[in-house]
């Protein structure tokens, strides 16, 4: 008996543009993040508090426990996404836009360049909230009272697609 020979197709003449390579990479990263199992709000907040307690310094080039120590790496870590984490450009792919009144601890406020975890309202007026964020190399990860939506304009509330109450 002769074993059959199987040949896999080759793509040596197949070339992708740089933009296509970036797009495929983003799709790949989002696919890794989207297989995440549901995580509870309590677990998100517990994970986030660990970095606050340790004052992990902000850096766009360093990691802590495999996650980038920038704002989007911090949100990715809290949401238990794939390491090293998503970016402010790719976090919308695993979250849904919500209203201000729908915000709950563990949700996110996102702009084109920064991501902040929502820790809860400071009072019933809903003008200030507890923001947990990675934004400063000197102070490290911190939790502070912040005016809604943030210190600057352009922030919108979003909810992780796999969070459970």
trRosetta pair geometry for C-beta under 8 A, 3 or more apart (Angstrom, degrees):
i j d omega theta_ij theta_ji phi_ij phi_ji
11 14 3.7 -45 -175 31 95 129
16 20 4.2 -126 -174 91 100 124
16 21 5.1 126 112 -58 125 81
16 24 7.2 -30 -168 -4 160 138
17 20 4.6 97 53 5 78 103
17 21 7.1 -140 95 -6 42 85
18 21 5.6 -53 -150 34 33 113
18 22 6.5 33 153 -17 66 104
19 22 5.8 -54 -150 37 32 110
19 23 6.3 34 151 -20 66 107
20 23 5.5 -52 -145 37 33 114
20 24 6.3 33 155 -18 66 105
21 24 5.9 -54 -147 38 29 109
21 25 6.3 32 153 -21 63 106
22 25 5.6 -55 -149 36 31 113
22 26 6.4 32 153 -19 65 104
23 26 5.8 -53 -149 35 31 110
23 27 6.5 31 152 -18 64 105
24 27 5.6 -52 -147 37 33 113
24 28 6.3 38 152 -22 65 104
25 28 5.5 -53 -150 35 32 115
25 29 6.4 30 153 -17 66 104
26 29 5.8 -53 -146 37 32 109
26 30 6.2 30 155 -16 65 108
26 89 8.0 -69 -126 116 129 110
26 90 5.9 -155 -151 -101 97 119
26 93 7.8 159 166 -38 98 161
27 30 5.8 -57 -145 41 29 110
27 31 6.3 33 154 -24 63 106
28 31 5.7 -55 -150 32 28 112
28 32 6.8 29 152 -19 62 101
29 32 5.7 -53 -155 32 34 111
29 33 6.5 27 151 -14 66 107
29 82 7.3 -155 -160 73 68 129
29 86 6.6 135 148 -105 120 79
29 90 6.3 -9 103 -172 127 160
30 33 5.6 -57 -145 41 36 109
30 34 5.9 35 157 -25 69 110
30 86 7.7 62 -90 -110 65 122
30 90 6.2 -138 -73 -168 94 110
30 93 4.4 -62 -125 137 127 147
30 94 6.8 -164 -146 -52 81 92
31 34 5.7 -53 -138 35 29 111
31 35 7.0 33 160 -26 60 100
32 35 6.5 -60 -162 23 30 107
32 81 8.0 88 114 178 89 83
32 82 4.1 -15 138 -15 116 164
33 36 6.0 -18 179 -22 50 115
33 76 7.7 -80 -118 -137 121 102
33 81 4.6 0 -131 -153 97 109
33 82 5.4 -111 -76 15 62 100
33 86 5.9 17 -79 -56 156 118
33 90 7.8 136 8 143 156 114
33 93 7.3 95 74 99 134 106
33 94 4.9 -80 133 -73 124 143
34 93 7.6 -79 -63 140 108 97
34 94 6.1 -149 -83 -106 70 94
34 161 7.5 -3 -131 70 79 141
36 39 7.2 -37 158 -22 115 108
36 79 7.3 26 175 145 166 92
36 80 6.2 137 -151 100 122 90
36 81 5.9 -64 -69 -107 143 57
36 82 7.5 -129 -67 -32 99 75
36 94 7.5 52 23 -155 131 132
36 162 5.1 -180 98 51 102 162
37 162 6.7 152 133 177 20 136
38 162 4.9 -141 -100 177 51 84
38 163 7.0 122 -158 -128 77 9
38 164 4.6 49 172 -29 123 116
39 43 5.1 -116 -177 81 90 127
39 44 5.8 105 128 -58 118 89
39 79 6.4 161 49 -162 150 52
39 80 5.2 152 -80 26 148 127
39 160 7.4 -18 53 111 109 148
39 162 6.2 66 12 117 80 95
39 163 6.0 -39 71 -111 78 60
39 164 7.0 174 79 18 26 85
40 43 4.6 96 58 5 83 100
40 44 7.1 -142 97 -5 45 84
40 163 7.5 84 -145 -166 15 69
40 164 5.2 -48 -98 72 60 92
40 165 7.7 32 -146 163 77 7
41 44 5.5 -51 -149 34 35 114
41 45 6.3 29 156 -14 67 107
41 104 6.2 -61 -118 132 148 114
41 105 5.5 98 178 89 117 88
41 106 4.1 -139 -138 -4 77 148
41 163 6.2 65 -71 -180 71 112
41 164 7.4 -122 -19 84 74 46
41 165 6.2 14 -11 -122 122 45
42 45 6.0 -59 -147 40 29 106
42 46 6.2 30 154 -20 65 108
43 46 5.6 -52 -143 37 32 113
43 47 6.2 34 157 -19 66 105
43 80 7.5 -9 133 -30 120 130
44 47 6.0 -59 -151 37 27 109
44 48 6.3 25 153 -18 64 110
44 78 5.0 59 -166 161 76 92
44 79 6.1 13 -120 -90 107 51
44 80 7.8 -107 -95 -10 70 93
44 105 7.6 162 85 136 113 81
44 106 3.8 86 83 -130 145 110
44 117 7.6 -175 155 -148 108 131
44 160 7.6 179 -100 18 145 148
44 163 6.6 -9 -39 -124 144 113
45 48 5.5 -53 -143 38 33 113
45 49 6.2 37 156 -26 65 105
45 78 7.7 40 -77 -161 23 114
45 105 5.4 8 -73 155 130 120
45 106 5.8 -83 -47 -69 85 90
45 119 7.0 107 -127 -129 108 78
46 49 5.8 -53 -146 31 29 112
46 50 7.1 42 152 -31 59 95
47 50 6.0 -44 -163 14 34 115
47 51 8.0 23 149 -7 60 97
47 77 6.3 -164 156 137 117 80
47 78 4.8 156 95 -130 111 53
47 80 6.8 -143 -80 -56 170 85
48 51 6.4 -61 -167 35 40 103
48 52 6.6 38 142 -18 71 108
48 74 7.4 70 -129 169 82 93
48 77 7.8 132 -90 96 57 94
48 78 4.1 25 -69 -112 90 125
48 106 7.9 -163 -12 -106 137 64
48 117 5.4 -110 -126 81 151 172
48 119 7.8 -150 109 -90 147 99
48 132 4.9 67 165 133 128 156
49 52 5.2 -54 -148 38 43 116
49 53 6.0 45 154 -22 73 103
49 132 7.6 -79 -76 -126 53 146
49 143 7.7 1 -114 -49 71 139
50 53 5.9 -55 -150 36 27 110
50 54 6.3 10 156 -4 63 113
51 54 5.8 -64 -141 49 32 102
51 56 4.5 -51 -156 9 91 125
51 64 7.3 120 -114 93 104 148
51 74 6.2 -150 95 -135 169 100
51 77 7.0 89 -41 96 137 145
51 78 8.0 -87 13 -65 127 93
51 134 7.0 -39 146 -76 142 110
51 140 7.8 -152 165 162 81 100
51 141 4.0 33 137 42 99 172
52 55 7.4 22 -179 -70 31 48
52 132 6.0 -74 -66 -142 125 106
52 141 5.1 -106 -85 121 46 104
52 142 6.3 94 -134 -128 86 20
52 143 4.9 20 -137 -25 144 103
54 140 7.4 -118 110 163 60 145
54 141 7.2 38 69 43 75 119
55 139 6.8 -108 -152 160 105 50
55 140 3.2 99 174 72 69 150
55 141 6.2 -164 -135 45 28 70
55 142 7.4 29 -119 -71 75 75
56 64 5.1 -74 -144 -22 133 169
56 69 5.4 -135 148 -138 112 118
56 74 7.8 167 77 -99 131 105
56 134 6.9 -31 87 -117 103 114
56 140 5.3 139 62 -164 27 106
56 141 4.7 30 44 -10 86 114
57 62 7.6 29 86 65 97 146
57 69 6.5 50 87 146 55 145
57 137 5.0 36 -173 -153 102 60
57 138 7.7 63 -129 -41 98 11
57 140 4.9 -64 -78 -95 45 84
58 69 6.0 -172 -135 134 29 93
58 70 6.3 67 -161 -112 83 52
58 71 7.8 10 -132 -47 112 69
58 134 5.2 147 -99 168 89 81
58 135 5.8 -42 -86 121 151 6
58 136 5.4 127 2 56 134 17
58 137 4.8 -96 60 -67 87 55
58 140 6.9 -177 -21 -123 70 35
58 141 7.7 136 -62 -62 77 59
59 62 3.8 36 90 26 144 103
59 68 7.8 -129 91 -175 73 75
59 69 4.8 41 43 74 82 111
59 70 6.8 -96 86 -62 33 77
59 137 6.5 73 -67 -104 73 101
60 68 7.0 11 -151 -176 41 120
60 70 4.8 43 -98 -70 64 133
62 68 7.5 117 83 -149 42 58
62 69 5.2 -15 87 25 92 121
63 66 5.8 -17 166 -158 131 10
63 67 5.9 152 -156 73 89 27
63 68 5.6 -55 -98 -89 77 37
63 69 6.4 171 -122 -21 23 87
63 73 7.4 -134 -121 -166 72 149
63 83 7.8 70 -157 -168 134 110
63 84 5.8 -88 -108 -135 127 113
64 67 6.1 -30 64 62 69 83
64 69 5.2 72 -5 -75 106 110
64 77 8.0 -3 80 -93 95 157
65 77 7.3 91 80 -132 115 126
65 83 8.0 -123 125 -106 67 134
66 83 3.7 -20 145 -146 114 153
66 84 6.2 -136 160 -102 65 65
67 73 4.6 141 163 176 89 98
67 74 7.3 120 140 -79 131 32
67 76 6.0 178 -142 87 117 106
67 77 4.1 -16 -92 -71 176 110
67 83 5.6 -105 -74 -124 62 88
67 84 5.7 137 -132 -164 34 58
67 85 4.9 65 -148 -35 88 121
68 72 7.2 15 77 79 124 80
68 73 3.0 -143 74 -78 79 146
68 76 7.7 55 41 43 90 133
68 84 4.9 73 -31 157 85 109
68 85 5.2 -115 27 46 94 123
69 73 5.8 -66 -49 87 14 141
69 74 7.1 54 -151 -60 44 89
69 134 6.2 -146 175 -170 62 142
70 73 4.9 91 48 12 67 108
70 74 7.0 -124 97 -10 32 91
70 134 6.0 150 172 112 20 122
71 74 5.7 -56 -153 31 29 114
71 75 6.7 23 154 -13 64 103
71 88 7.0 27 88 -65 113 107
71 114 5.3 -9 104 -152 176 64
71 115 4.6 149 142 49 107 78
71 116 7.1 -42 -159 -65 118 53
71 133 6.1 -10 -124 -163 97 89
71 134 5.0 -171 -90 68 47 87
71 135 6.0 34 -75 -77 108 77
72 75 5.6 -48 -145 38 39 109
72 76 6.1 44 152 -22 66 105
72 85 6.0 152 125 142 78 117
72 86 5.7 -98 166 95 115 66
72 87 4.9 91 102 -143 167 30
72 88 5.0 -127 -66 -49 129 62
72 90 7.9 92 -177 53 143 84
72 91 5.8 -134 -140 -46 107 123
72 115 5.0 93 -86 18 65 138
73 76 5.5 -53 -146 38 31 116
73 77 6.3 36 152 -23 65 103
73 84 6.3 -35 -122 155 110 82
73 85 3.9 143 -123 56 58 158
73 134 7.0 -58 66 70 87 159
74 77 5.7 -51 -148 32 30 111
74 78 6.5 27 154 -16 63 105
74 85 7.9 54 4 -141 25 163
74 115 7.5 178 64 91 94 106
74 117 7.4 -110 127 -22 105 113
74 132 7.9 -152 152 132 127 90
74 133 7.0 115 91 -157 156 38
74 134 3.8 165 -38 -6 146 129
74 141 6.3 157 -124 -111 136 118
75 78 5.7 -54 -147 38 33 111
75 79 6.1 19 157 -6 67 112
75 85 7.6 119 67 -163 66 124
75 86 7.8 -57 86 60 103 96
75 91 6.4 21 100 -118 140 139
75 108 5.6 47 -139 -108 136 132
75 115 4.7 -64 -21 133 145 134
75 116 8.0 -7 -72 18 117 2
75 117 6.0 171 -105 -63 83 91
76 79 6.0 -66 -144 49 27 101
76 81 4.1 -78 -160 51 83 122
76 82 7.8 -56 -177 60 118 45
76 83 7.9 131 133 -102 124 42
76 84 7.7 68 99 132 152 42
76 85 3.0 153 62 -138 157 97
76 86 5.1 161 -86 22 122 74
76 91 7.6 -120 -67 -96 86 99
77 80 7.5 26 180 -77 32 35
77 81 7.6 -69 -56 39 22 81
77 85 6.4 -43 -39 -84 71 126
78 106 7.4 -166 149 -138 118 72
78 117 5.8 1 64 -87 172 146
78 132 7.7 113 -83 104 155 133
79 94 7.5 126 140 122 152 133
79 106 8.0 117 -89 -174 78 90
79 160 4.9 179 -130 -107 128 151
79 162 7.8 106 -177 64 102 97
79 163 7.4 -74 -131 -71 94 100
81 85 6.0 93 82 -123 116 60
81 86 6.0 -41 133 -12 161 99
81 94 6.8 99 -104 108 128 174
82 85 7.6 -178 87 -78 53 29
86 90 4.2 -130 -166 91 106 107
86 91 4.9 144 108 -71 131 64
86 93 7.4 -157 -143 49 147 105
86 94 6.7 -164 -34 13 162 128
87 90 5.0 74 46 19 77 97
87 91 6.9 -124 88 -23 33 85
88 91 6.0 -31 -133 12 30 118
88 110 6.5 162 -151 -160 87 100
88 111 7.3 -15 -167 80 134 54
88 112 6.5 98 136 170 127 29
88 113 5.9 126 86 -130 169 16
88 114 6.6 10 -101 -15 144 10
88 115 5.5 -163 -101 -36 88 103
89 92 7.8 -59 172 17 30 102
89 112 7.9 32 -83 -160 72 67
90 93 5.3 -35 -173 17 65 121
90 94 7.7 38 144 -2 77 98
91 94 6.4 -72 -160 45 45 94
91 95 5.9 6 156 8 79 125
91 108 7.0 -93 164 113 138 165
91 110 6.1 -161 93 -115 134 145
91 115 6.1 100 -13 -96 171 145
91 158 7.3 116 135 95 106 155
92 95 5.9 -83 -131 57 33 93
92 110 7.1 -179 -67 116 85 161
92 158 6.8 -109 -109 -128 66 156
94 160 6.4 -5 133 -144 94 73
94 161 5.6 -120 179 15 57 110
94 162 7.6 -41 -179 4 99 99
95 108 6.5 -55 -130 41 162 125
95 110 7.7 135 80 -17 152 148
95 158 4.1 64 142 157 132 117
95 159 5.9 162 -161 77 89 32
95 160 5.3 -50 -99 -94 90 37
95 161 6.1 -142 -98 -30 30 79
96 158 6.4 156 73 -159 30 77
96 159 5.3 -24 58 60 86 89
96 161 6.0 100 -22 -84 99 79
97 156 6.4 -24 -132 148 98 124
97 157 7.3 97 -160 87 57 63
97 158 5.8 -45 -96 -104 41 78
98 102 4.1 -112 172 84 116 134
98 103 6.8 149 105 -68 125 57
98 107 6.7 -74 45 -146 141 141
98 157 5.0 -68 71 116 87 107
98 158 6.4 139 13 -123 87 23
98 159 4.9 59 -28 -17 133 109
99 102 4.8 96 55 2 76 104
99 103 7.9 -107 100 -26 50 76
99 157 6.9 17 124 63 11 131
100 103 6.1 -29 -168 -12 39 115
100 126 6.8 106 153 165 113 131
100 148 6.8 81 -142 177 121 139
100 149 7.6 -106 -101 -89 108 94
100 157 6.0 153 -89 -6 45 141
101 126 7.6 -8 -96 -140 63 166
102 107 7.8 128 116 -90 82 163
102 157 7.1 158 70 120 91 142
102 159 7.3 -70 129 -45 118 131
103 107 5.2 -135 -144 59 70 148
103 118 5.2 -106 -171 171 114 165
103 121 7.8 112 94 -51 119 92
103 129 7.5 -51 132 -111 148 156
103 157 5.1 -99 -80 -139 103 147
104 107 5.6 103 55 -20 59 113
104 118 7.3 109 84 101 25 125
104 120 7.9 2 -167 -94 43 70
104 159 7.9 43 39 -110 94 113
104 165 7.3 -24 141 -107 168 98
105 118 6.3 -141 -116 109 35 79
105 119 5.5 23 -125 -157 94 34
105 120 4.8 -14 -69 -54 102 88
106 117 6.9 -24 -129 -164 24 105
106 118 7.1 -36 43 67 24 83
106 160 7.2 -73 148 17 95 119
106 163 5.8 151 132 -147 129 143
107 117 7.6 137 80 -158 35 59
107 118 4.5 -6 70 37 84 127
107 157 5.9 21 146 -168 131 97
107 158 6.6 169 -176 82 90 41
107 159 5.0 -46 -120 -95 100 70
107 160 7.5 -152 -117 -1 50 77
107 163 7.7 -141 -80 49 63 170
108 115 5.7 -16 -170 -167 122 97
108 116 6.7 141 -160 74 68 45
108 117 5.9 -45 -101 -103 70 48
108 118 6.5 -145 -83 -7 16 90
108 157 7.2 144 83 -153 46 52
108 158 5.0 -24 70 65 96 92
108 159 7.6 172 24 -84 79 25
108 160 7.3 87 -8 -45 112 82
109 115 7.4 157 81 -155 50 48
109 116 4.7 -13 57 61 96 102
109 118 6.1 100 -24 -61 92 97
109 131 7.4 -56 33 -118 127 107
109 149 5.6 170 -155 179 135 92
109 150 5.9 168 128 -53 141 110
109 155 4.5 30 166 172 107 119
109 156 6.9 161 -154 73 66 22
109 157 5.6 -36 -97 -90 71 58
109 158 7.5 146 -104 16 23 78
110 114 7.5 -178 -148 93 46 50
110 115 5.1 -3 -108 -108 81 80
110 116 7.7 -164 -72 27 43 67
110 155 6.5 144 67 -149 22 71
110 156 6.0 -36 63 60 76 75
110 157 8.0 117 16 -120 78 13
110 158 5.3 -2 7 7 123 128
111 114 5.1 22 46 47 106 81
111 115 7.8 -150 30 -68 62 46
111 150 7.1 -92 -34 35 123 153
111 152 7.5 8 -75 89 166 103
111 154 4.3 67 -134 117 113 101
111 155 4.8 -59 -56 -85 95 64
111 156 7.5 123 -85 9 52 73
112 154 6.6 -55 5 165 89 131
114 133 7.8 18 178 -152 106 130
114 135 7.0 27 -142 -104 119 116
114 150 7.5 146 95 -173 130 165
114 155 7.6 -48 80 -94 100 105
115 133 7.7 171 100 -127 52 93
116 131 4.7 -24 -180 -158 128 108
116 132 7.1 141 -174 64 72 45
116 133 4.5 -34 -121 -83 84 116
116 146 7.3 -70 177 67 156 172
116 150 6.4 151 8 -102 151 120
116 155 7.3 -7 27 -144 118 138
117 131 7.1 130 69 -164 55 54
117 132 4.2 -25 67 64 112 100
117 133 6.8 -173 23 -70 75 59
118 129 6.0 -25 -149 153 85 145
118 130 7.6 96 -177 75 47 68
118 131 7.2 -34 -106 -106 42 59
118 157 7.1 21 -47 -128 146 101
119 129 6.7 149 54 160 71 90
119 130 3.2 -68 78 99 120 109
119 131 6.6 -146 8 -70 104 11
119 132 5.2 102 -55 -24 117 100
119 143 6.2 55 -45 -147 166 109
120 129 6.5 179 95 -157 29 89
120 130 5.3 17 53 29 74 114
121 124 7.2 90 127 -87 140 21
121 126 5.3 -57 -124 -101 137 63
121 128 7.3 103 -161 85 66 52
121 129 5.2 -58 -105 -103 44 84
121 130 7.9 -111 -55 3 2 79
122 128 4.5 -21 26 99 129 100
122 129 6.1 -155 -18 -103 82 25
122 130 6.5 127 -69 -42 83 75
122 145 5.5 38 -75 -128 147 108
123 126 7.9 -119 85 -39 59 36
123 127 7.9 -13 62 36 97 84
123 128 7.2 39 24 56 88 96
125 128 7.7 35 78 18 103 78
126 129 7.7 14 -150 -61 57 99
126 148 6.5 -6 158 -3 69 160
127 147 6.5 -28 156 -145 77 77
127 148 5.8 -137 -164 26 30 106
128 145 5.3 20 169 -178 124 97
128 146 6.5 158 -156 76 76 33
128 147 5.5 -47 -98 -100 79 46
128 148 6.5 -139 -84 -17 23 83
129 145 7.4 161 82 -147 22 58
129 146 6.0 -32 66 62 71 86
129 148 5.9 72 -5 -70 107 96
130 143 5.9 6 -177 -176 102 98
130 144 7.4 159 -149 81 60 18
130 145 6.5 -41 -94 -92 55 53
130 146 7.5 92 -150 16 12 90
131 143 7.1 172 84 -149 44 50
131 144 5.9 -23 59 64 90 70
131 145 7.7 96 14 -157 85 9
131 146 3.8 20 -9 2 128 142
131 150 7.3 90 -99 -116 152 83
132 141 7.2 20 -180 177 82 98
132 142 7.5 -162 -143 101 52 36
132 143 4.9 -15 -97 -98 78 83
133 141 7.1 -169 98 -148 32 66
133 142 6.5 -18 61 61 72 73
133 144 7.9 -55 29 30 103 95
134 140 7.8 -39 -130 178 74 49
134 141 4.9 -30 -90 -98 79 84
135 142 7.8 -70 38 34 91 102
136 139 4.4 27 95 38 130 96
136 140 7.0 -53 83 -3 81 17
136 142 7.1 2 38 1 116 124
137 140 7.7 18 -168 -71 23 51
139 142 5.4 -5 134 -48 119 133
146 150 6.1 -16 165 -129 125 54
146 151 6.7 -82 -155 -43 97 81
147 150 7.2 80 78 175 70 8
147 151 6.7 101 45 -88 99 48
149 153 7.6 71 53 -136 114 41
149 155 3.9 -174 133 78 119 109
149 156 7.1 -8 -160 -75 154 28
149 157 7.4 -128 -135 -43 111 81
150 155 4.2 95 0 -14 120 154
152 155 7.5 111 81 -23 67 104
159 163 6.3 -113 179 38 89 130
160 163 4.3 97 72 -31 103 108
